[in-house]
Amino acid sequence: MKLSSKTHYGLNACYILGINFGKEPISASYLEVVLGVSGKYLEKIMRMLGKREIVCASRGAMGGYMLKRHPSEIKIGEIVRALEDDMEIIECVKSDGKCKCCPTSSIWKKLYHGINEFLDGMSVEDMINGNL
């Protein structure tokens, strides 16, 4: 399984925002330079994270991006799912358990749940403190 660059940059952006939590917003131009991404790509990533209540933006001369919650409350899994279409490995993986579409469906469901359990066991704060 290969994750997209959105997830790579999104996790790095959340790391930077987490380090600065409780301080002034981090400008988009600063994040563009540090992450090495275009403004449009960064905006797309941040919009996806914003829809999931992970980050928020403020406008104006002193505007920028901030984490919406304390870094200890934001799980790595939330970020990855926000940027990777909920990590659906195969269409039936999030079904209510009634799907018997193929003999391998139980494998994909176990993999999906295992990955998400692993990612939800770590927070942005853990990433900042190196407790991974």
MIDOSE-1310 file (N, C-alpha, C; in nm, 2 decimals, decimal comma, always signed):
residues 132
mkls	+0,08/-0,12/+0,00/+0,00/+0,00/+0,00/+0,09/+0,12/+0,00; +0,06/+0,22/-0,09/+0,13/+0,34/-0,09/+0,04/+0,46/-0,06; +0,09/+0,54/+0,04/+0,01/+0,66/+0,07/+0,05/+0,77/-0,02; -0,04/+0,87/-0,04/-0,01/+0,98/-0,12/+0,08/+1,08/-0,06
skth	+0,14/+1,17/-0,14/+0,22/+1,28/-0,08/+0,14/+1,37/+0,00; +0,01/+1,38/-0,02/-0,08/+1,46/+0,07/-0,06/+1,42/+0,21; -0,06/+1,29/+0,24/-0,04/+1,24/+0,37/+0,09/+1,28/+0,43; +0,20/+1,26/+0,35/+0,33/+1,30/+0,39/+0,34/+1,45/+0,43
ygln	+0,29/+1,53/+0,34/+0,30/+1,68/+0,37/+0,20/+1,71/+0,48; +0,08/+1,65/+0,48/-0,02/+1,68/+0,59/+0,03/+1,65/+0,73; +0,10/+1,53/+0,74/+0,15/+1,50/+0,87/+0,26/+1,59/+0,91; +0,35/+1,63/+0,82/+0,45/+1,73/+0,85/+0,40/+1,86/+0,89
acyi	+0,29/+1,91/+0,82/+0,23/+2,03/+0,85/+0,17/+2,03/+0,99; +0,10/+1,92/+1,02/+0,05/+1,90/+1,16/+0,15/+1,90/+1,27; +0,27/+1,84/+1,23/+0,38/+1,84/+1,33/+0,42/+1,99/+1,35; +0,44/+2,07/+1,25/+0,48/+2,21/+1,26/+0,38/+2,28/+1,34
lgin	+0,25/+2,26/+1,31/+0,14/+2,33/+1,38/+0,13/+2,29/+1,52; +0,16/+2,16/+1,55/+0,16/+2,11/+1,68/+0,27/+2,17/+1,77; +0,39/+2,19/+1,71/+0,50/+2,25/+1,79/+0,46/+2,39/+1,83; +0,38/+2,46/+1,74/+0,35/+2,60/+1,77/+0,21/+2,61/+1,83
fgke	+0,15/+2,50/+1,88/+0,02/+2,51/+1,93/+0,01/+2,61/+2,05; -0,10/+2,69/+2,05/-0,12/+2,79/+2,15/-0,05/+2,92/+2,12; +0,03/+2,93/+2,01/+0,10/+3,05/+1,97/+0,02/+3,11/+1,85; +0,09/+3,20/+1,79/+0,02/+3,26/+1,67/+0,01/+3,17/+1,55
pisa	-0,08/+3,19/+1,46/-0,09/+3,10/+1,34/+0,03/+3,10/+1,26; +0,05/+2,99/+1,19/+0,17/+2,97/+1,10/+0,12/+3,01/+0,96; +0,19/+3,10/+0,90/+0,15/+3,14/+0,76/+0,17/+3,03/+0,66; +0,08/+3,05/+0,56/+0,08/+2,95/+0,45/+0,22/+2,96/+0,38
syle	+0,27/+3,08/+0,36/+0,40/+3,10/+0,29/+0,51/+3,03/+0,36; +0,51/+3,03/+0,50/+0,61/+2,96/+0,58/+0,60/+2,81/+0,55; +0,48/+2,76/+0,56/+0,46/+2,62/+0,54/+0,50/+2,57/+0,40; +0,47/+2,66/+0,30/+0,51/+2,62/+0,16/+0,66/+2,61/+0,15
vvlg	+0,73/+2,70/+0,21/+0,88/+2,69/+0,21/+0,93/+2,57/+0,28; +0,89/+2,55/+0,41/+0,94/+2,45/+0,49/+0,90/+2,31/+0,43; +0,78/+2,29/+0,38/+0,74/+2,17/+0,33/+0,78/+2,15/+0,19; +0,81/+2,25/+0,12/+0,85/+2,24/-0,02/+0,73/+2,21/-0,12
vsgk	+0,62/+2,27/-0,09/+0,50/+2,24/-0,17/+0,45/+2,38/-0,23; +0,37/+2,37/-0,33/+0,30/+2,49/-0,39/+0,19/+2,53/-0,30; +0,16/+2,66/-0,31/+0,05/+2,71/-0,24/-0,09/+2,64/-0,26; -0,11/+2,61/-0,39/-0,24/+2,54/-0,42/-0,25/+2,40/-0,36
ylek	-0,13/+2,33/-0,36/-0,13/+2,20/-0,30/-0,15/+2,20/-0,15; -0,08/+2,30/-0,09/-0,09/+2,32/+0,06/-0,24/+2,35/+0,09; -0,30/+2,44/+0,01/-0,44/+2,48/+0,04/-0,53/+2,36/+0,03; -0,51/+2,28/-0,07/-0,59/+2,16/-0,08/-0,58/+2,07/+0,04
imrm	-0,46/+2,04/+0,08/-0,43/+1,96/+0,20/-0,50/+2,02/+0,33; -0,48/+2,15/+0,35/-0,53/+2,21/+0,47/-0,68/+2,22/+0,46; -0,74/+2,23/+0,34/-0,89/+2,23/+0,33/-0,94/+2,09/+0,37; -0,87/+1,98/+0,33/-0,91/+1,85/+0,37/-0,90/+1,83/+0,52
lgkr	-0,80/+1,88/+0,58/-0,78/+1,87/+0,72/-0,88/+1,95/+0,80; -0,91/+2,07/+0,74/-1,01/+2,15/+0,80/-1,15/+2,09/+0,80; -1,19/+2,02/+0,70/-1,32/+1,96/+0,69/-1,34/+1,85/+0,80; -1,22/+1,80/+0,85/-1,23/+1,70/+0,96/-1,20/+1,76/+1,09
eivc	-1,20/+1,89/+1,10/-1,18/+1,96/+1,23/-1,05/+1,94/+1,29; -0,94/+1,92/+1,20/-0,81/+1,90/+1,25/-0,73/+2,04/+1,25; -0,75/+2,11/+1,15/-0,68/+2,25/+1,14/-0,79/+2,35/+1,12; -0,75/+2,48/+1,14/-0,84/+2,59/+1,11/-0,75/+2,70/+1,05
asrg	-0,81/+2,79/+0,98/-0,73/+2,90/+0,92/-0,79/+3,03/+0,97; -0,70/+3,13/+0,98/-0,74/+3,27/+1,01/-0,69/+3,36/+0,90; -0,77/+3,46/+0,86/-0,73/+3,55/+0,75/-0,66/+3,67/+0,81; -0,60/+3,75/+0,72/-0,54/+3,87/+0,75/-0,39/+3,87/+0,76
amgg	-0,34/+3,99/+0,79/-0,19/+4,00/+0,79/-0,12/+3,91/+0,89; -0,19/+3,88/+1,00/-0,13/+3,79/+1,10/-0,20/+3,65/+1,10; -0,26/+3,62/+0,98/-0,34/+3,50/+0,97/-0,25/+3,38/+0,94; -0,31/+3,26/+0,93/-0,24/+3,14/+0,90/-0,31/+3,02/+0,94
ymlk	-0,24/+2,91/+0,96/-0,30/+2,79/+1,01/-0,27/+2,75/+1,15; -0,36/+2,68/+1,22/-0,34/+2,64/+1,35/-0,41/+2,50/+1,37; -0,37/+2,42/+1,46/-0,44/+2,30/+1,50/-0,57/+2,34/+1,57; -0,67/+2,28/+1,54/-0,80/+2,31/+1,60/-0,81/+2,26/+1,74
rhps	-0,74/+2,15/+1,78/-0,74/+2,09/+1,91/-0,60/+2,07/+1,96; -0,58/+2,04/+2,08/-0,45/+2,02/+2,14/-0,39/+1,90/+2,07; -0,26/+1,90/+2,05/-0,19/+1,79/+1,98/-0,21/+1,65/+2,04; -0,24/+1,65/+2,17/-0,26/+1,52/+2,23/-0,40/+1,46/+2,19
eiki	-0,49/+1,54/+2,14/-0,62/+1,50/+2,11/-0,64/+1,47/+1,96; -0,54/+1,49/+1,88/-0,54/+1,46/+1,74/-0,46/+1,34/+1,71; -0,53/+1,23/+1,67/-0,47/+1,11/+1,64/-0,41/+1,11/+1,50; -0,30/+1,04/+1,48/-0,24/+1,03/+1,35/-0,34/+0,96/+1,25
geiv	-0,42/+0,87/+1,29/-0,52/+0,81/+1,21/-0,62/+0,91/+1,15; -0,66/+1,00/+1,23/-0,75/+1,11/+1,18/-0,69/+1,18/+1,06; -0,56/+1,22/+1,08/-0,50/+1,29/+0,97/-0,49/+1,21/+0,84; -0,44/+1,08/+0,86/-0,43/+0,99/+0,74/-0,56/+0,97/+0,68
rale	-0,66/+0,94/+0,75/-0,80/+0,91/+0,69/-0,85/+1,04/+0,62; -0,82/+1,16/+0,68/-0,87/+1,28/+0,62/-0,81/+1,30/+0,48; -0,68/+1,25/+0,46/-0,61/+1,28/+0,34/-0,61/+1,16/+0,25; -0,66/+1,04/+0,29/-0,65/+0,92/+0,21/-0,79/+0,86/+0,20
ddme	-0,89/+0,94/+0,18/-1,03/+0,89/+0,16/-1,07/+0,78/+0,25; -1,05/+0,81/+0,38/-1,08/+0,72/+0,49/-1,01/+0,58/+0,49; -0,90/+0,57/+0,41/-0,82/+0,45/+0,41/-0,89/+0,33/+0,36; -0,99/+0,35/+0,28/-1,07/+0,23/+0,23/-0,98/+0,15/+0,13
iiec	-0,94/+0,04/+0,18/-0,85/-0,05/+0,10/-0,93/-0,11/-0,02; -1,05/-0,14/+0,01/-1,15/-0,20/-0,09/-1,29/-0,15/-0,05; -1,38/-0,14/-0,15/-1,50/-0,08/-0,12/-1,58/-0,13/-0,01; -1,58/-0,26/+0,01/-1,67/-0,32/+0,12/-1,61/-0,32/+0,26
vksd	-1,49/-0,26/+0,27/-1,42/-0,27/+0,40/-1,49/-0,21/+0,51; -1,57/-0,10/+0,49/-1,64/-0,04/+0,60/-1,78/-0,08/+0,60; -1,82/-0,18/+0,54/-1,96/-0,23/+0,54/-1,99/-0,28/+0,68; -2,12/-0,30/+0,70/-2,17/-0,34/+0,84/-2,14/-0,49/+0,87
gkck	-2,06/-0,55/+0,80/-2,03/-0,69/+0,82/-2,11/-0,79/+0,74; -2,21/-0,74/+0,67/-2,29/-0,83/+0,59/-2,23/-0,86/+0,45; -2,13/-0,79/+0,41/-2,07/-0,81/+0,28/-2,00/-0,94/+0,27; -2,03/-1,02/+0,18/-1,96/-1,14/+0,15/-1,92/-1,14/+0,00
ccpt	-1,87/-1,02/-0,04/-1,85/-1,00/-0,19/-1,74/-1,09/-0,25; -1,65/-1,14/-0,16/-1,55/-1,23/-0,22/-1,49/-1,30/-0,10; -1,42/-1,41/-0,13/-1,36/-1,48/-0,01/-1,25/-1,41/+0,06; -1,20/-1,30/+0,00/-1,09/-1,23/+0,07/-1,14/-1,11/+0,15
ssiw	-1,27/-1,08/+0,15/-1,32/-0,96/+0,22/-1,28/-0,95/+0,37; -1,28/-1,07/+0,44/-1,24/-1,07/+0,58/-1,10/-1,03/+0,60; -1,01/-1,06/+0,50/-0,87/-1,02/+0,51/-0,86/-0,87/+0,50; -0,93/-0,81/+0,41/-0,92/-0,66/+0,39/-0,98/-0,59/+0,51
kkly	-1,08/-0,64/+0,56/-1,14/-0,58/+0,68/-1,05/-0,58/+0,80; -0,98/-0,70/+0,82/-0,89/-0,71/+0,93/-0,77/-0,61/+0,91; -0,72/-0,60/+0,79/-0,61/-0,52/+0,76/-0,65/-0,37/+0,78; -0,77/-0,33/+0,73/-0,82/-0,20/+0,75/-0,83/-0,16/+0,90
hgin	-0,89/-0,25/+0,98/-0,91/-0,22/+1,12/-0,77/-0,22/+1,20; -0,68/-0,31/+1,16/-0,55/-0,31/+1,22/-0,47/-0,19/+1,19; -0,47/-0,14/+1,07/-0,40/-0,02/+1,03/-0,45/+0,10/+1,11; -0,59/+0,11/+1,11/-0,65/+0,22/+1,18/-0,63/+0,22/+1,33
efld	-0,63/+0,10/+1,39/-0,60/+0,09/+1,53/-0,46/+0,13/+1,56; -0,37/+0,09/+1,48/-0,23/+0,13/+1,50/-0,21/+0,28/+1,49; -0,27/+0,34/+1,38/-0,25/+0,49/+1,36/-0,33/+0,57/+1,47; -0,44/+0,51/+1,52/-0,51/+0,58/+1,62/-0,45/+0,57/+1,76
gmsv	-0,34/+0,49/+1,77/-0,27/+0,47/+1,90/-0,16/+0,58/+1,91; -0,15/+0,67/+1,82/-0,05/+0,77/+1,82/-0,11/+0,91/+1,80; -0,06/+1,01/+1,87/-0,12/+1,14/+1,85/-0,01/+1,23/+1,79; -0,05/+1,35/+1,75/+0,04/+1,45/+1,71/+0,14/+1,49/+1,82
edmi	+0,10/+1,49/+1,94/+0,19/+1,51/+2,06/+0,29/+1,40/+2,07; +0,25/+1,28/+2,05/+0,35/+1,17/+2,05/+0,46/+1,19/+1,94; +0,41/+1,24/+1,82/+0,51/+1,26/+1,71/+0,60/+1,37/+1,75; +0,55/+1,48/+1,81/+0,64/+1,59/+1,85/+0,74/+1,55/+1,96
ngnl	+0,69/+1,46/+2,05/+0,78/+1,42/+2,16/+0,87/+1,30/+2,13; +0,85/+1,24/+2,01/+0,93/+1,13/+1,97/+0,89/+1,00/+2,04; +0,76/+0,99/+2,09/+0,71/+0,88/+2,16/+0,64/+0,78/+2,07; +0,70/+0,75/+1,96/+0,64/+0,66/+1,86/+0,70/+0,52/+1,86
